[in-house]
């Protein structure tokens, strides 16, 4: 279920911050200009470019950089599978159920 990546969450956050900085520089905008247009402080933009940002501020900065459409590539909408929909019988799942050791998939289990 979980795909292991060689990068840590911290390393990925720093890389994302660098990408934000590159996008800003490609538009020839200063951190202050982004901050003013976004409605946050320059420090928030500096922190975002260092990989330290709240989700709400990240989205606001992406909107300012006209990159918010890329969020669908970052995290596509998660559709409910027909099998899961049948199991739910019209109820939309609000949370995951608690798992016990018996419910965990084995390495050779295909999950069907």
Secondary structure, DSSP 8 states (H G I E B T S, - for coil): -----SS-HHHHHHHHHHHHHHHHHHTT--HHHHHHHHTS-HHHHHHHHTT---HHHHHHHHHHTT-GGGHHHHS------HHHHHHHTT----S-----GGGS--TT----
